[in-house]
Amino acid sequence: MRILLDTNIVLDVLLNREPFVHDSRRLWQAADEGAFDGSIASFSLPTIHYICQRRAGSAAADAAVDTCLEAFEICPLYRECIVAARRITGNDFEDNLQVACAISDFMQGLVTRNPRDFMNAPIRIYSPGELLGVLR
């Protein structure tokens, strides 16, 4: 199963954000163990770097990006994804881009802490707990 991880899932682990880190870390570990193929959107990397840099400095931000590159496949952002994201019903353009990239890269779903933000997505949306349940 190929799953796109929303940026918040990755940041929960990298920044040890309570109380979310527990399920997010279990998902990351499941991907490491081959329970599913985990990917992140290419445009998540600058966001991850920026947030980690503000919280922990440049070296930690660089290390966070390197960790993501080792842990996950990178889902590309194409012009067609941007056009598709503009057509998806939803209030958050970044969320729409996540969905469009997942679809264009033939993902079976997207995992996020905010599944309600993706209610109109034409792809299966999982909360971390739901995906962990499916993987059991």
Secondary structure, DSSP 8 states (H G I E B T S, - for coil): -EEEE-HHHHHHHHTT-TTTHHHHHHHHHHHHTTSSEEEEETTHHHHHHHHHHHHH-HHHHHHHHHHHHHHSEEE---HHHHHHHHHS--S-HHHHHHHHHHHHTT-SEEE-S-GGGGTT-SS-EE-HHHHHHHH-
